[in-house]
Amino acid sequence: MNKSKTWFFSALAVLSLLTVQQSSAQSDIVHIIFTSDAHFGITRAKFRGDSIVSGDKVNEAMVAQINALPGLTLPDDGGNGANQKIGAVDYLVEGGDIANRMEPPVQSAAVSWGQFEQHYMHQLQLKGHDGRPVKLLIVPGNHDISNAIGYAKKMDPPTDPSSMVNIYNLMLNPANPLTNPDYDYKKDKINYSRSIKGIHFIFITLWADSAERIWMQKDLDTVSAKTPVIIITHDQPECESKHFTNPVPPYNMTVENKFENLAEEHYKEGTVASKDDGATVAEQRGFVKFLKAHPNIRAYFHGNSNWNEFYVYHGPDNDVNLNTFRVDSPMKGKYSSKDETQLSFQLISLNPKAQTLTVRECLWNTEPSDPNQKIVFGKSATVSLRMN
């Protein structure tokens, strides 16, 4: 064989090896989309040149952008999968408030769930590493729960548990699926976990209150204390005082006391819910105590108060450090509701071998007038999931 042929085949072998290595590197990374607060049933003031645009249309547009993710190359930001094409996306996590609360003229939860199902279950085109459709992982939000159990202010209909029932059946897959007449919020909590390549994900109802922590403890008893754990829920680590149960018998929700009775734990700071950020100190201390008992809880993802933020939760006494990720809403973002170019969701890129997590902001509407616009990657953060 002459030298030129030898060189050609050697180069071909090197190229083949690099291709295999790159493919292997890509297959090591698990990509997970995180979005929250879809809020079907309400409208945006402005979106892509139109006014009073329904949540149905806005979420449809976001799903179309999400479908384009596999063909994009991740930025050179030093994070997991940097400079690689995304390719497979294994999971999409929805952080709750699928249906907006049914205060007139907002549509019923049943209608909102039907729209969510259409876009997020029938129009998603993503596939995972196994070649199967992307897996949905869903937690409920305060609006979903209020629709199921009632609210102090008028709703029409007074209750509709459609979102809660459908999420429960999809995520827990009971032998006998729940129906709306059967649903009982006190016992039918949407708590479950998934092990993803050795990382333990816990999905809980609304917030880690004292009742939820009983379930969480039982779940954590099934995994090694060295296994990294990630909490995904709707509320921020501070929670909101109004989401707790009225502490005054007979524990009713009223317009005056402002409680919504969403968390089983009774509020400890007073008899009226407060908007003060420091109004849940006692409740947070219970959560912090749990975090200290489980140092393998390494990250926390939430919606509820919506904008893109990567931060560390320190607790009310500044004695804990929990990597926390807040995600935007397509309908009710603090900033994106006023500036649609700030609309975003997050792409979580998990490296199970290195036990690192990269979260990237995906700005999906930076050019509202361009129907062919591509997602722009914004901020990113990489954290270690290993025990300190």
C-alpha positions as CSV (number, residue, x, y, z in Angstrom):
1,M,0.0,0.0,0.0
2,N,1.5,3.4,-1.0
3,K,2.0,6.2,1.5
4,S,-0.9,8.3,0.3
5,K,-3.3,5.4,0.8
6,T,-1.8,4.7,4.2
7,W,-2.2,8.3,5.2
8,F,-5.8,8.3,4.0
9,F,-6.9,5.3,5.9
10,S,-5.1,6.5,9.0
11,A,-6.9,9.8,8.8
12,L,-10.1,8.0,8.3
13,A,-9.5,5.9,11.4
14,V,-8.8,9.0,13.5
15,L,-11.9,10.7,12.1
16,S,-14.0,7.6,12.9
17,L,-12.6,7.5,16.4
18,L,-13.3,11.2,17.0
19,T,-16.9,10.7,15.7
20,V,-17.4,7.7,18.1
21,Q,-15.9,9.7,21.0
22,Q,-18.2,12.7,20.2
23,S,-21.2,10.4,19.9
24,S,-20.3,8.8,23.2
25,A,-19.9,12.2,24.9
26,Q,-23.3,13.2,23.6
27,S,-24.9,10.0,24.8
28,D,-23.5,10.6,28.3
29,I,-25.5,13.8,28.6
30,V,-29.2,13.7,29.6
31,H,-31.1,16.7,28.4
32,I,-34.2,17.7,30.3
33,I,-36.5,20.7,29.5
34,F,-37.9,22.6,32.5
35,T,-40.8,25.0,32.1
36,S,-43.7,26.0,34.4
37,D,-46.8,28.0,34.8
38,A,-48.4,27.4,31.4
39,H,-51.6,29.1,32.6
40,F,-54.0,28.0,29.9
41,G,-57.2,30.0,30.3
42,I,-55.7,33.5,30.4
43,T,-54.3,35.9,27.8
44,R,-51.1,37.9,27.2
45,A,-51.5,41.6,26.4
46,K,-49.0,41.4,23.5
47,F,-47.5,38.5,21.6
48,R,-45.9,38.5,18.1
49,G,-47.8,41.5,16.8
50,D,-51.2,40.5,18.3
51,S,-53.1,41.7,21.3
52,I,-54.9,39.7,23.9
53,V,-53.4,36.4,22.9
54,S,-54.6,33.2,24.5
55,G,-52.5,30.9,26.6
56,D,-53.4,28.2,24.0
57,K,-51.6,30.1,21.2
58,V,-48.6,31.2,23.3
59,N,-47.9,27.7,24.6
60,E,-48.4,26.3,21.1
61,A,-45.7,28.7,19.9
62,M,-43.3,27.7,22.7
63,V,-43.8,24.0,21.9
64,A,-42.9,24.7,18.3
65,Q,-39.6,26.3,19.4
66,I,-38.9,23.4,21.8
67,N,-39.3,21.0,18.9
68,A,-36.3,22.7,17.2
69,L,-34.0,22.1,20.1
70,P,-32.4,18.8,18.9
71,G,-30.8,20.5,15.9
72,L,-29.2,23.3,17.9
73,T,-25.6,23.3,19.1
74,L,-25.0,24.2,22.8
75,P,-22.9,27.3,23.5
76,D,-19.2,27.3,24.4
77,D,-19.9,28.0,28.0
78,G,-17.9,25.3,29.7
79,G,-21.1,23.5,30.7
80,N,-22.2,19.9,30.1
81,G,-22.4,19.2,26.4
82,A,-20.8,22.6,25.4
83,N,-20.2,22.9,21.6
84,Q,-22.2,19.7,21.0
85,K,-25.5,19.3,19.1
86,I,-28.3,18.6,21.5
87,G,-29.8,15.7,19.7
88,A,-31.9,13.6,22.1
89,V,-34.1,15.2,24.8
90,D,-35.2,12.6,27.3
91,Y,-37.6,14.5,29.5
92,L,-39.8,17.6,29.7
93,V,-40.7,18.8,33.2
94,E,-43.8,20.9,33.7
95,G,-43.7,22.7,37.0
96,G,-47.4,23.3,37.5
97,D,-50.3,25.8,37.1
98,I,-51.3,24.1,33.8
99,A,-54.8,25.5,34.2
100,N,-55.3,29.0,35.5
101,R,-57.7,29.4,38.5
102,M,-61.3,29.4,37.2
103,E,-62.2,32.9,38.4
104,P,-64.7,34.2,35.7
105,P,-64.2,34.6,32.8
106,V,-61.4,32.0,32.9
107,Q,-62.3,28.7,31.3
108,S,-62.7,25.4,33.2
109,A,-59.8,23.3,34.2
110,A,-61.1,20.5,31.9
111,V,-60.8,22.8,28.9
112,S,-57.3,24.0,29.9
113,W,-56.1,20.4,30.4
114,G,-57.4,19.5,26.9
115,Q,-55.3,22.3,25.5
116,F,-52.3,21.3,27.5
117,E,-52.7,17.7,26.3
118,Q,-53.0,18.8,22.7
119,H,-49.7,20.8,22.7
120,Y,-47.5,19.0,25.2
121,M,-48.6,15.4,24.5
122,H,-49.6,15.4,20.8
123,Q,-47.5,18.2,19.2
124,L,-44.1,17.6,21.0
125,Q,-41.8,15.9,18.5
126,L,-38.8,15.3,20.7
127,K,-37.3,11.9,21.2
128,G,-35.0,10.5,23.9
129,H,-31.8,8.5,23.6
130,D,-34.0,5.3,23.4
131,G,-35.7,6.7,20.3
132,R,-39.0,6.9,22.1
133,P,-41.1,10.1,22.6
134,V,-39.9,12.5,25.3
135,K,-41.2,11.6,28.7
136,L,-43.4,14.1,30.5
137,L,-42.9,14.7,34.2
138,I,-45.5,17.0,35.8
139,V,-46.1,18.5,39.2
140,P,-49.3,20.5,40.1
141,G,-49.4,24.2,40.9
142,N,-51.4,26.3,43.3
143,H,-54.0,27.1,40.6
144,D,-54.4,23.4,39.7
145,I,-55.0,22.6,43.4
146,S,-57.4,25.5,44.0
147,N,-59.5,24.4,41.0
148,A,-59.8,21.0,42.6
149,I,-60.6,22.0,46.2
150,G,-62.2,25.4,45.9
151,Y,-61.2,29.0,46.6
152,A,-62.4,31.8,48.7
153,K,-63.4,33.9,45.7
154,K,-66.0,32.8,43.2
155,M,-65.0,30.2,40.6
156,D,-67.1,28.9,37.8
157,P,-67.6,25.9,38.2
158,P,-66.9,26.0,41.9
159,T,-64.5,23.1,41.6
160,D,-63.0,21.1,38.7
161,P,-60.2,18.6,39.6
162,S,-59.4,17.8,35.9
163,S,-55.8,18.9,36.0
164,M,-55.1,17.1,39.3
165,V,-56.8,13.9,38.2
166,N,-55.0,13.8,34.9
167,I,-51.6,14.6,36.4
168,Y,-52.1,11.9,39.1
169,N,-53.1,9.2,36.6
170,L,-50.2,10.1,34.2
171,M,-47.5,10.3,36.8
172,L,-48.5,7.6,39.3
173,N,-50.2,5.2,36.9
174,P,-52.6,3.7,39.4
175,A,-54.2,0.3,38.7
176,N,-57.6,2.0,39.0
177,P,-57.3,5.5,37.4
178,L,-58.9,8.3,39.3
179,T,-62.0,10.1,38.0
180,N,-63.1,13.6,38.9
181,P,-65.9,12.4,41.3
182,D,-63.3,10.1,43.1
183,Y,-60.6,12.8,43.6
184,D,-59.7,13.6,47.3
185,Y,-56.9,16.0,47.7
186,K,-56.2,15.0,51.2
187,K,-55.1,11.5,50.1
188,D,-54.4,11.8,46.4
189,K,-51.2,13.8,46.5
190,I,-49.0,13.9,43.4
191,N,-45.7,12.7,45.0
192,Y,-43.3,10.4,43.0
193,S,-39.7,10.0,42.2
194,R,-37.5,8.9,39.3
195,S,-34.0,7.7,39.1
196,I,-32.3,9.2,36.1
197,K,-28.9,7.7,35.5
198,G,-28.2,7.4,39.2
199,I,-29.5,10.8,40.1
200,H,-32.7,10.7,42.3
201,F,-35.4,13.2,41.3
202,I,-38.2,13.9,43.8
203,F,-41.4,15.4,42.5
204,I,-43.7,16.8,45.2
205,T,-47.0,18.6,45.6
206,L,-46.6,22.3,45.9
207,W,-43.9,22.6,48.6
208,A,-42.0,20.5,51.1
209,D,-44.2,21.2,54.1
210,S,-44.3,18.9,57.2
211,A,-46.8,16.6,55.6
212,E,-44.8,16.3,52.3
213,R,-41.6,15.7,54.3
214,I,-43.1,12.5,55.7
215,W,-43.5,11.1,52.2
216,M,-40.1,12.5,51.2
217,Q,-38.4,10.7,54.1
218,K,-40.0,7.4,53.2
219,D,-38.8,7.9,49.6
220,L,-35.3,8.9,50.6
221,D,-35.0,5.8,52.8
222,T,-35.0,3.8,49.5
223,V,-31.8,5.4,48.2
224,S,-28.2,5.6,49.4
225,A,-27.3,8.7,51.5
226,K,-24.6,9.2,48.8
227,T,-27.0,9.4,45.9
228,P,-27.5,13.0,44.7
229,V,-31.1,14.1,45.1
230,I,-32.9,16.9,43.2
231,I,-36.3,18.3,44.3
232,I,-38.8,19.6,41.7
233,T,-41.9,21.3,42.9
234,H,-44.0,24.4,42.2
235,D,-43.3,26.9,45.0
236,Q,-40.0,28.6,45.8
237,P,-38.1,27.4,48.9
238,E,-39.7,30.3,50.9
239,C,-43.2,29.2,49.9
240,E,-46.0,31.8,50.3
241,S,-47.9,32.2,53.6
242,K,-51.3,32.1,51.8
243,H,-50.6,28.6,50.5
244,F,-50.7,27.2,54.0
245,T,-53.8,26.1,55.8
246,N,-55.7,28.6,58.0
247,P,-54.7,27.8,61.6
248,V,-58.0,28.9,63.1
249,P,-60.8,26.3,63.5
250,P,-62.8,25.4,61.4
251,Y,-59.8,26.2,59.1
252,N,-62.0,27.8,56.3
253,M,-60.6,29.8,53.4
254,T,-62.0,33.3,53.4
255,V,-61.4,36.5,51.5
256,E,-60.4,38.1,54.8
257,N,-57.8,35.6,56.0
258,K,-56.4,35.1,52.5
259,F,-55.5,31.4,53.1
260,E,-55.8,28.9,50.3
261,N,-55.4,25.7,52.3
262,L,-53.1,24.2,49.7
263,A,-50.3,22.9,52.0
264,E,-51.6,20.6,54.8
265,E,-49.4,22.4,57.4
266,H,-51.2,25.0,59.4
267,Y,-49.7,28.5,59.2
268,K,-47.7,29.4,62.3
269,E,-47.0,33.1,62.0
270,G,-50.5,34.5,62.6
271,T,-54.2,34.3,61.6
272,V,-54.0,36.2,58.3
273,A,-51.7,35.4,55.4
274,S,-49.1,38.0,54.7
275,K,-47.3,39.2,51.6
276,D,-44.1,39.9,53.6
277,D,-41.2,37.9,52.3
278,G,-40.3,37.0,55.9
279,A,-43.7,35.6,56.7
280,T,-42.8,31.9,56.6
281,V,-39.7,31.8,58.8
282,A,-41.1,29.0,61.1
283,E,-42.2,27.0,58.1
284,Q,-38.9,27.4,56.4
285,R,-36.9,26.3,59.5
286,G,-38.7,22.9,59.3
287,F,-37.6,22.5,55.7
288,V,-34.1,23.6,56.5
289,K,-33.9,21.0,59.3
290,F,-34.8,18.4,56.7
291,L,-32.2,19.6,54.3
292,K,-29.5,19.4,57.0
293,A,-30.6,15.8,57.7
294,H,-30.2,15.0,54.0
295,P,-27.1,16.8,52.6
296,N,-27.4,14.7,49.4
297,I,-30.3,17.0,48.4
298,R,-28.2,19.1,46.0
299,A,-30.6,21.1,43.9
300,Y,-34.1,22.5,43.8
301,F,-36.2,23.6,40.8
302,H,-39.4,25.7,41.0
303,G,-41.9,28.0,39.2
304,N,-44.7,30.0,40.9
305,S,-43.0,33.4,40.9
306,N,-41.6,33.3,37.4
307,W,-38.4,34.6,35.9
308,N,-35.1,33.0,35.0
309,E,-32.8,32.9,38.0
310,F,-30.0,30.7,39.2
311,Y,-29.4,31.3,43.0
312,V,-28.5,29.7,46.3
313,Y,-31.2,29.4,48.9
314,H,-29.6,30.0,52.4
315,G,-32.7,29.7,54.6
316,P,-34.1,32.3,57.0
317,D,-31.0,31.9,59.3
318,N,-28.4,31.8,56.6
319,D,-27.3,28.3,57.6
320,V,-27.9,26.2,54.5
321,N,-26.8,26.3,50.8
322,L,-29.1,24.8,48.2
323,N,-28.6,25.4,44.5
324,T,-31.9,26.7,43.3
325,F,-33.3,27.3,39.8
326,R,-36.4,29.5,39.1
327,V,-38.0,29.2,35.7
328,D,-40.0,31.7,33.6
329,S,-43.6,31.4,32.6
330,P,-45.0,31.8,29.0
331,M,-47.9,33.7,30.4
332,K,-47.1,35.3,33.8
333,G,-43.4,36.0,33.9
334,K,-42.4,38.9,36.1
335,Y,-40.4,40.4,33.2
336,S,-41.4,38.4,30.1
337,S,-45.1,39.3,30.6
338,K,-44.1,42.9,29.8
339,D,-41.2,42.2,27.4
340,E,-41.9,39.2,25.3
341,T,-38.3,39.0,24.1
342,Q,-37.4,37.7,27.6
343,L,-39.6,34.6,27.3
344,S,-37.6,31.6,28.3
345,F,-37.6,28.0,29.5
346,Q,-34.6,26.0,30.8
347,L,-32.5,23.2,29.4
348,I,-31.0,21.0,32.1
349,S,-28.0,19.0,30.9
350,L,-27.1,16.2,33.3
351,N,-23.7,14.5,33.3
352,P,-24.3,11.4,35.4
353,K,-20.7,10.2,35.4
354,A,-19.2,13.5,36.5
355,Q,-22.3,14.2,38.7
356,T,-22.6,17.7,37.4
357,L,-25.6,19.7,36.3
358,T,-25.7,22.5,33.7
359,V,-28.8,24.7,33.4
360,R,-29.2,27.0,30.4
361,E,-31.7,29.8,29.8
362,C,-33.4,29.2,26.5
363,L,-34.8,32.5,25.1
364,W,-37.4,31.4,22.6
365,N,-38.9,34.7,21.3
366,T,-36.1,37.2,20.9
367,E,-37.4,38.2,17.4
368,P,-41.2,38.3,17.7
369,S,-41.6,39.4,14.1
370,D,-39.5,36.6,12.7
371,P,-41.4,33.3,12.2
372,N,-38.1,31.5,11.6
373,Q,-36.3,32.7,14.7
374,K,-34.1,30.3,16.6
375,I,-33.6,29.9,20.3
376,V,-30.9,32.0,21.8
377,F,-29.0,30.6,24.8
378,G,-28.8,33.1,27.6
379,K,-27.4,32.6,31.1
380,S,-26.0,29.3,32.2
381,A,-24.8,27.8,35.5
382,T,-23.0,24.5,36.2
383,V,-23.1,23.0,39.7
384,S,-21.7,19.8,41.3
385,L,-24.1,17.2,42.6
386,R,-21.4,15.4,44.6
387,M,-21.4,15.5,48.4
388,N,-19.1,18.1,49.9
